[in-house]
Amino acid sequence: MSRFAPLDPGLNRMPDAVRRVHLMGVCGTAMGALAAMLAEMGMDVRGSDSGVYPPMSDYLAARRIPVSEGFRPDNLAWGPDLVVVGNVIRRGNPEVAALARAAVPYLSMPQALAGFFIKDARSLVVCGTHGKTTTAAMLASALFSAGFDPGFVIGGILAGFDANFRIGSGRICVLEGDEYDTAFFDKGPKFPHYRPGIAILTSVEFDHADIFADFGAVKKTFARLPAVLPADGLLVVNGDDPEAVRIAALARCRVESYGTGKGCGWRMLDPVADGEGMSFLLRGPDRELRLRLPMSGLHNCMNAAAAAVALVNAGVAGEEAAAGIAGFAGVRRRQEVRGEAFGVTVIDDFAHHPTAVAVTLDGLRNRYRGRRLIAVFEARSNTSRRRVFQERFAQAFAAADAVFVREPEPLLGVEADELFSASRLVDDLTRQGIRAELGPDPEAIVVRLEEFLAPGDVVAVLSNGGFGNIHERLLAMLRGREKQARG
């Protein structure tokens, strides 16, 4: 018998009336968005988390949402009508025990989003290992520019809205559909809760080694996507990804594919890169769209193609879809230029999987031709800090002229021989003729970059974390050099 008090499954429901909501694990990106949306609806919202710090602490404070540091039973003493349990919360959490004793209704974050915001709206859900955030953001931005007044919840800050959520009119909503677990009481993926009418499957690859035992488990999870689509729905699939195509074959609804292969229903032709972004022709079954996007890389062309197919099927005219994608302002931390100083461009990108690292650097290489490209990499995710991708990371930096790697924090509970080795990556890259150095922390890396960088260089900082605010440290150093050079 478990030593933890179980939650009553009968209380896993939306109450008839809700005015006060408590969010456990409120500082997660999606949980913070949910808290802000509920506050915008006029509800009394409070939350709790461990490690409450900027930017999320500032984000919630600006919206007057009280946040308790740490998880304690008395955090529920204010009497919420509903508790939303984030997926960072574990069964033995003291607030979970208090929730069980209080017999208050509770929901997971995806259940809450569905209950409060999806309701009867037409739901467009973007799934896949890579490209979810950018593709979903393109969809939401283009729908807005076409006058559809969409709601959205996306795992990144959309530059055009300075937010990762929007309530909208309730007719249509865009959601990023994660494949990883919903909550400790629901170990299935999040996307089935979003009731997609149109779904995009961008790619199927192994990731989240802390959650999935192997690639077979990843494929089994994504195979749930076709099952939740209605017979009159649509699955838009990357036709260049064999695993995604195999999963799409399980769908009972209509399937439309996109990609570069001859068998794709929507085929991407003649991609061209320039200093401002990419352009290409998307040839469909009954129309052609000339698409332009203000981002680099063939992977972003694929993201734009997926968005365009979903948009025209959602009722957006082809020319409006193309205009919306062309006017896309981007997502923070996706090829985001953080600043320029001393002739050096500093870019921030969320890439932390070897596939994402490779395509991001390839895209930047094409965009900044003739300039040195320096990658600064931090292995921070639970997967990248395991050795599962050790060999693949050694191939992922081929487009870089130099690579500076941070020594990662070890993963607790993981054997040493199962951990990613930053020093081995540096050795492997050096053998390939790529200059590579290891730094123990951001300060040490900035010191080395001060000696190494020259005007004209492009620095791509790759991490899914804050990386010790290395971007601003680097820009401050470069501004100092610029001031010194001016005398």
PLY file of the C-alpha trace (Angstrom):
ply
format ascii 1.0
element vertex 487
property float x
property float y
property float z
element edge 486
property int vertex1
property int vertex2
end_header
0.00 0.00 0.00
1.26 3.51 -0.86
2.34 5.63 2.09
0.97 8.70 0.32
-2.67 9.72 0.69
-4.27 9.17 -2.73
-6.25 11.82 -4.52
-9.89 10.93 -5.05
-10.37 10.29 -8.82
-13.96 11.47 -8.42
-12.66 14.95 -7.58
-10.63 15.15 -10.80
-13.25 17.39 -12.39
-14.25 20.97 -13.06
-16.45 22.35 -10.24
-19.85 23.82 -11.07
-18.72 27.25 -9.88
-15.14 28.53 -9.71
-13.95 31.84 -8.31
-10.73 30.93 -6.50
-7.99 28.85 -8.13
-4.68 27.66 -6.69
-1.92 26.48 -9.04
0.73 24.08 -7.72
3.91 24.58 -9.76
2.76 27.97 -11.00
6.17 29.09 -12.32
6.19 26.73 -15.30
5.74 28.44 -18.66
2.30 27.00 -19.39
1.17 27.17 -15.75
2.16 30.83 -15.56
0.18 31.50 -18.74
-2.83 29.68 -17.29
-2.60 31.72 -14.08
-2.50 34.97 -16.07
-5.45 33.92 -18.22
-7.55 33.03 -15.18
-6.66 36.37 -13.55
-7.62 38.14 -16.78
-11.02 36.44 -16.48
-11.46 38.07 -13.07
-10.74 35.06 -10.87
-8.84 35.14 -7.58
-5.63 33.27 -8.50
-2.76 32.21 -6.27
0.06 29.74 -6.66
3.04 28.01 -5.15
6.38 26.74 -6.41
9.96 26.10 -5.40
12.69 28.32 -6.77
10.52 31.38 -7.45
12.76 33.77 -9.37
12.73 36.07 -12.44
11.51 36.22 -15.08
8.44 34.21 -14.02
8.28 35.77 -10.55
8.21 39.24 -12.15
5.68 38.05 -14.75
3.26 36.85 -12.06
3.88 39.82 -9.75
3.04 42.22 -12.58
-0.34 40.48 -12.81
-0.82 40.65 -9.02
-0.82 36.88 -8.63
0.54 35.96 -5.17
3.09 33.14 -5.20
4.21 31.19 -2.14
7.81 30.00 -2.11
7.91 26.30 -1.36
5.17 23.69 -1.10
3.37 23.64 2.26
-0.01 22.35 3.41
-1.06 25.82 4.61
-0.78 27.14 1.04
-4.28 25.71 0.55
-5.70 27.25 3.74
-7.21 30.17 1.81
-9.92 27.87 0.52
-9.61 27.55 -3.28
-12.56 26.15 -5.25
-10.14 24.37 -7.59
-6.50 23.29 -7.53
-4.51 22.91 -10.75
-1.62 20.48 -10.36
1.40 21.08 -12.60
3.43 18.19 -13.98
6.47 19.12 -11.83
4.48 18.04 -8.76
5.16 14.56 -7.42
2.89 12.26 -5.42
4.75 12.83 -2.14
4.45 16.64 -2.29
3.10 18.04 1.03
0.52 20.15 -0.81
-0.77 17.03 -2.55
-1.32 15.46 0.87
-3.18 18.60 1.96
-5.22 18.50 -1.25
-6.21 14.89 -0.55
-7.36 15.80 2.98
-9.25 18.91 1.86
-11.24 16.99 -0.79
-11.10 19.95 -3.19
-11.66 19.37 -6.94
-8.42 19.28 -8.93
-7.33 19.29 -12.57
-4.11 18.93 -14.51
-2.93 21.92 -16.50
-4.18 20.49 -19.85
-7.57 19.65 -18.29
-7.84 23.21 -16.97
-6.94 24.73 -20.35
-9.55 22.57 -22.05
-12.22 23.31 -19.45
-11.73 27.06 -19.23
-10.58 28.05 -22.72
-11.10 25.44 -25.42
-14.72 24.63 -24.64
-16.46 24.70 -28.03
-13.62 26.40 -29.92
-12.02 24.81 -32.96
-8.70 23.56 -31.69
-5.49 23.57 -33.76
-2.82 21.54 -31.97
0.84 21.31 -32.97
2.64 18.10 -31.94
6.04 16.60 -32.65
9.56 16.36 -31.28
10.79 19.53 -32.98
9.30 22.81 -34.18
6.16 22.88 -32.03
6.65 26.36 -30.59
7.63 28.10 -33.83
4.92 26.39 -35.91
2.21 27.11 -33.35
3.36 30.73 -33.08
3.24 31.14 -36.88
-0.28 29.69 -36.88
-1.53 31.98 -34.13
0.09 35.09 -35.62
-1.26 34.44 -39.12
-4.77 33.69 -37.80
-4.69 36.98 -35.90
-3.53 38.97 -38.93
-6.31 37.35 -40.98
-8.91 38.57 -38.48
-9.79 35.24 -36.84
-9.17 36.53 -33.27
-7.54 33.31 -32.03
-6.76 32.26 -28.52
-3.45 30.52 -27.95
-1.18 28.97 -25.35
2.34 28.38 -26.65
5.62 27.42 -24.99
7.45 30.60 -25.96
6.91 34.37 -25.91
5.53 35.58 -29.25
7.35 38.82 -30.07
4.30 40.26 -31.83
2.18 39.89 -28.68
4.86 39.99 -25.95
3.02 37.04 -24.40
2.69 33.28 -24.70
-1.09 33.31 -24.32
-4.18 35.07 -25.59
-7.81 34.38 -24.71
-9.37 35.41 -28.05
-13.02 35.24 -29.04
-13.41 31.53 -28.28
-14.01 30.49 -31.90
-10.55 29.10 -32.63
-7.50 28.36 -30.52
-3.92 27.23 -31.11
-2.11 25.00 -28.64
1.31 23.42 -28.40
0.63 19.73 -27.75
3.39 18.18 -25.64
3.99 14.46 -25.79
5.34 14.25 -22.26
3.38 13.47 -19.12
0.37 15.49 -18.03
0.56 15.05 -14.23
1.62 12.48 -11.64
-1.96 11.15 -11.71
-2.06 11.11 -15.52
1.14 9.84 -17.15
-0.23 10.21 -20.68
0.65 13.06 -23.07
-1.00 16.46 -22.93
-2.29 16.67 -26.50
-5.34 14.36 -26.14
-6.84 16.80 -23.62
-6.87 19.57 -26.23
-9.45 17.86 -28.47
-7.75 18.77 -31.76
-9.85 19.34 -34.85
-6.72 20.02 -36.89
-3.40 18.59 -35.70
0.13 18.98 -37.05
2.75 16.27 -36.54
6.12 17.90 -37.27
8.51 15.03 -36.47
8.96 11.92 -34.36
12.37 11.43 -32.78
13.74 10.22 -29.47
13.86 12.84 -26.72
12.98 13.22 -23.02
15.09 10.28 -21.89
13.95 10.94 -18.32
10.38 10.09 -19.33
10.62 7.65 -22.26
12.56 4.41 -21.90
13.32 4.16 -25.61
12.22 5.29 -29.06
9.48 2.67 -29.06
7.84 4.41 -26.11
8.01 7.74 -27.96
6.34 6.25 -31.04
3.66 4.60 -28.92
2.83 7.96 -27.34
2.58 9.81 -30.64
0.41 7.00 -31.99
-2.30 8.29 -29.64
-2.63 11.42 -31.77
-4.55 9.88 -34.73
-6.91 8.20 -32.27
-8.08 11.50 -30.73
-8.77 13.22 -34.05
-12.44 13.15 -35.13
-13.45 11.51 -38.40
-14.05 14.98 -39.92
-10.72 16.31 -38.59
-7.38 16.77 -40.33
-3.85 15.55 -39.61
-1.09 17.59 -41.27
2.08 15.48 -41.29
5.74 15.94 -42.22
5.97 13.69 -45.27
9.77 13.62 -45.05
9.71 11.93 -41.64
9.11 8.16 -42.05
8.01 7.64 -38.45
5.55 10.52 -38.62
4.14 9.13 -41.87
3.72 5.68 -40.29
1.81 7.18 -37.40
-0.36 9.29 -39.72
-1.39 6.11 -41.54
-3.34 5.17 -38.39
-5.66 8.17 -38.78
-9.32 7.70 -39.66
-9.56 11.34 -40.71
-8.12 13.12 -43.74
-4.31 13.38 -43.86
-2.32 15.98 -45.79
1.47 15.78 -46.01
4.08 18.47 -46.58
7.80 18.31 -47.27
10.43 18.13 -49.99
9.76 14.60 -51.24
7.86 13.86 -54.45
5.21 11.95 -52.53
4.23 14.94 -50.38
0.83 16.44 -51.08
2.22 19.92 -50.38
5.73 20.10 -51.76
8.34 22.64 -50.74
10.32 23.81 -53.79
13.24 26.14 -54.48
14.11 27.37 -50.96
16.30 30.48 -51.09
18.15 32.06 -48.16
19.20 35.68 -47.92
20.23 38.06 -45.18
16.61 38.63 -44.13
15.24 35.09 -44.03
13.96 32.41 -46.42
11.54 32.10 -49.31
10.17 29.08 -51.18
7.31 27.82 -53.30
4.75 25.55 -51.64
2.92 23.55 -54.32
-0.31 21.95 -53.13
-2.93 19.74 -54.74
-4.93 22.67 -56.08
-2.86 25.81 -55.49
0.62 27.27 -55.11
1.75 29.60 -52.36
4.89 31.70 -52.49
5.99 31.88 -48.88
8.52 34.14 -47.25
9.54 34.01 -43.60
11.84 36.25 -41.56
13.81 33.30 -40.16
16.70 31.13 -41.32
17.00 27.43 -42.00
15.22 24.72 -43.95
13.65 23.53 -40.69
11.84 26.85 -40.40
10.67 26.51 -44.01
9.17 23.17 -42.96
7.53 24.87 -39.97
6.08 27.53 -42.29
4.84 24.89 -44.74
3.04 23.02 -41.94
1.45 26.26 -40.72
0.35 27.22 -44.23
-1.36 23.87 -44.84
-3.21 24.11 -41.53
-4.17 27.74 -42.20
-5.79 27.15 -45.60
-7.66 24.18 -44.15
-8.87 26.37 -41.28
-10.43 28.76 -43.79
-7.67 31.33 -44.27
-7.23 32.51 -47.87
-3.90 31.52 -49.39
-2.67 35.09 -49.84
-3.65 35.93 -46.25
-1.81 32.85 -44.96
1.31 33.90 -46.91
1.05 37.48 -45.63
0.64 36.28 -42.05
3.74 34.09 -42.26
5.75 36.87 -43.91
4.78 39.24 -41.12
5.58 36.78 -38.34
7.58 38.64 -35.68
9.21 35.50 -34.28
9.44 33.83 -30.90
11.79 34.82 -28.13
14.76 32.45 -27.86
14.33 31.12 -31.40
17.14 32.71 -33.44
16.53 35.85 -31.38
19.13 38.55 -31.92
19.88 39.73 -28.39
22.15 42.54 -29.51
25.16 43.70 -31.48
28.32 45.31 -30.13
31.93 45.63 -31.31
30.70 44.32 -34.68
29.63 41.01 -33.08
26.04 39.69 -33.34
24.79 37.72 -30.32
21.93 35.29 -30.95
19.91 33.29 -28.44
18.34 29.96 -29.41
16.55 27.25 -27.44
18.28 24.40 -29.32
19.33 21.60 -26.96
18.74 18.41 -29.00
21.41 17.46 -31.59
18.92 17.73 -34.46
17.88 21.21 -33.34
21.51 22.29 -32.86
22.48 21.10 -36.35
19.59 22.72 -38.23
19.87 25.97 -36.26
23.57 26.33 -37.02
23.01 25.40 -40.68
20.36 28.12 -40.93
22.58 30.72 -39.30
25.48 29.73 -41.55
23.32 30.49 -44.61
22.02 33.73 -43.17
25.38 35.12 -42.11
27.54 33.98 -44.99
31.17 35.02 -44.92
31.17 35.59 -41.14
32.66 33.36 -38.44
29.98 31.41 -36.59
30.76 30.61 -32.95
28.50 28.27 -30.98
28.27 28.53 -27.19
26.55 25.42 -25.89
25.06 24.38 -22.55
23.73 20.85 -22.06
20.98 21.52 -19.55
17.94 19.36 -20.32
17.50 16.00 -18.62
18.17 14.32 -21.96
21.16 16.36 -23.16
22.93 15.74 -19.84
22.74 12.00 -20.48
25.16 10.29 -22.85
22.29 9.09 -25.08
23.21 11.76 -27.67
26.98 11.90 -27.03
27.95 10.75 -30.55
25.24 12.77 -32.27
26.30 15.99 -30.56
29.78 15.43 -31.99
28.25 15.75 -35.47
25.76 18.53 -34.70
28.27 21.42 -34.69
29.65 20.87 -38.20
28.49 24.31 -39.38
30.32 26.17 -36.59
33.81 27.63 -36.87
34.35 27.32 -33.13
32.46 25.84 -30.20
32.64 26.80 -26.53
31.03 24.24 -24.23
29.97 24.69 -20.63
30.66 21.92 -18.14
27.13 20.76 -17.26
25.67 20.28 -13.82
25.51 16.53 -13.12
22.13 14.82 -12.98
21.40 13.52 -9.52
20.60 9.81 -9.38
22.24 9.04 -12.74
25.40 6.93 -12.81
28.57 8.71 -13.95
29.03 6.46 -16.99
25.51 7.40 -18.16
26.21 11.14 -18.16
27.05 13.37 -21.13
30.74 14.30 -21.24
31.46 17.88 -22.29
35.20 17.18 -22.39
34.67 14.26 -24.75
32.57 16.50 -27.02
35.41 19.05 -27.09
37.92 16.31 -27.95
35.67 14.93 -30.72
35.17 18.37 -32.26
38.90 19.12 -32.08
39.66 15.90 -33.97
37.27 17.10 -36.68
39.25 20.31 -37.07
36.73 22.50 -35.23
38.21 24.74 -32.56
36.54 23.74 -29.30
37.05 24.75 -25.68
35.52 23.73 -22.36
34.55 26.29 -19.74
33.51 25.54 -16.15
30.96 28.37 -16.00
29.59 31.36 -17.96
32.16 33.75 -16.50
35.05 31.65 -17.73
33.53 31.32 -21.18
33.03 35.08 -21.49
36.68 35.62 -20.52
37.81 33.26 -23.29
35.43 34.85 -25.80
36.84 38.29 -24.97
40.20 37.09 -26.27
38.75 35.18 -29.22
35.99 37.31 -30.76
36.58 39.81 -33.55
34.31 42.25 -35.41
32.09 40.42 -37.89
31.63 37.32 -35.73
28.25 35.77 -35.00
27.77 34.07 -31.62
24.94 31.55 -31.25
24.14 30.75 -27.63
22.38 27.37 -27.51
20.58 26.31 -24.33
17.09 25.58 -23.06
17.94 27.40 -19.82
19.13 30.83 -18.73
22.83 29.90 -19.09
23.75 32.31 -16.28
22.55 35.25 -18.42
25.62 34.76 -20.57
24.02 36.74 -23.42
23.98 40.00 -21.45
27.38 39.32 -19.89
28.80 38.82 -23.36
27.17 41.98 -24.74
28.40 44.01 -21.76
31.94 42.79 -22.41
31.65 43.62 -26.12
30.30 47.10 -25.38
33.29 47.65 -23.13
35.64 46.65 -25.94
33.73 48.92 -28.33
34.07 51.87 -25.93
37.76 51.13 -25.42
38.34 50.95 -29.20
36.73 54.39 -29.65
39.19 55.77 -27.09
0 1
1 2
2 3
3 4
4 5
5 6
6 7
7 8
8 9
9 10
10 11
11 12
12 13
13 14
14 15
15 16
16 17
17 18
18 19
19 20
20 21
21 22
22 23
23 24
24 25
25 26
26 27
27 28
28 29
29 30
30 31
31 32
32 33
33 34
34 35
35 36
36 37
37 38
38 39
39 40
40 41
41 42
42 43
43 44
44 45
45 46
46 47
47 48
48 49
49 50
50 51
51 52
52 53
53 54
54 55
55 56
56 57
57 58
58 59
59 60
60 61
61 62
62 63
63 64
64 65
65 66
66 67
67 68
68 69
69 70
70 71
71 72
72 73
73 74
74 75
75 76
76 77
77 78
78 79
79 80
80 81
81 82
82 83
83 84
84 85
85 86
86 87
87 88
88 89
89 90
90 91
91 92
92 93
93 94
94 95
95 96
96 97
97 98
98 99
99 100
100 101
101 102
102 103
103 104
104 105
105 106
106 107
107 108
108 109
109 110
110 111
111 112
112 113
113 114
114 115
115 116
116 117
117 118
118 119
119 120
120 121
121 122
122 123
123 124
124 125
125 126
126 127
127 128
128 129
129 130
130 131
131 132
132 133
133 134
134 135
135 136
136 137
137 138
138 139
139 140
140 141
141 142
142 143
143 144
144 145
145 146
146 147
147 148
148 149
149 150
150 151
151 152
152 153
153 154
154 155
155 156
156 157
157 158
158 159
159 160
160 161
161 162
162 163
163 164
164 165
165 166
166 167
167 168
168 169
169 170
170 171
171 172
172 173
173 174
174 175
175 176
176 177
177 178
178 179
179 180
180 181
181 182
182 183
183 184
184 185
185 186
186 187
187 188
188 189
189 190
190 191
191 192
192 193
193 194
194 195
195 196
196 197
197 198
198 199
199 200
200 201
201 202
202 203
203 204
204 205
205 206
206 207
207 208
208 209
209 210
210 211
211 212
212 213
213 214
214 215
215 216
216 217
217 218
218 219
219 220
220 221
221 222
222 223
223 224
224 225
225 226
226 227
227 228
228 229
229 230
230 231
231 232
232 233
233 234
234 235
235 236
236 237
237 238
238 239
239 240
240 241
241 242
242 243
243 244
244 245
245 246
246 247
247 248
248 249
249 250
250 251
251 252
252 253
253 254
254 255
255 256
256 257
257 258
258 259
259 260
260 261
261 262
262 263
263 264
264 265
265 266
266 267
267 268
268 269
269 270
270 271
271 272
272 273
273 274
274 275
275 276
276 277
277 278
278 279
279 280
280 281
281 282
282 283
283 284
284 285
285 286
286 287
287 288
288 289
289 290
290 291
291 292
292 293
293 294
294 295
295 296
296 297
297 298
298 299
299 300
300 301
301 302
302 303
303 304
304 305
305 306
306 307
307 308
308 309
309 310
310 311
311 312
312 313
313 314
314 315
315 316
316 317
317 318
318 319
319 320
320 321
321 322
322 323
323 324
324 325
325 326
326 327
327 328
328 329
329 330
330 331
331 332
332 333
333 334
334 335
335 336
336 337
337 338
338 339
339 340
340 341
341 342
342 343
343 344
344 345
345 346
346 347
347 348
348 349
349 350
350 351
351 352
352 353
353 354
354 355
355 356
356 357
357 358
358 359
359 360
360 361
361 362
362 363
363 364
364 365
365 366
366 367
367 368
368 369
369 370
370 371
371 372
372 373
373 374
374 375
375 376
376 377
377 378
378 379
379 380
380 381
381 382
382 383
383 384
384 385
385 386
386 387
387 388
388 389
389 390
390 391
391 392
392 393
393 394
394 395
395 396
396 397
397 398
398 399
399 400
400 401
401 402
402 403
403 404
404 405
405 406
406 407
407 408
408 409
409 410
410 411
411 412
412 413
413 414
414 415
415 416
416 417
417 418
418 419
419 420
420 421
421 422
422 423
423 424
424 425
425 426
426 427
427 428
428 429
429 430
430 431
431 432
432 433
433 434
434 435
435 436
436 437
437 438
438 439
439 440
440 441
441 442
442 443
443 444
444 445
445 446
446 447
447 448
448 449
449 450
450 451
451 452
452 453
453 454
454 455
455 456
456 457
457 458
458 459
459 460
460 461
461 462
462 463
463 464
464 465
465 466
466 467
467 468
468 469
469 470
470 471
471 472
472 473
473 474
474 475
475 476
476 477
477 478
478 479
479 480
480 481
481 482
482 483
483 484
484 485
485 486
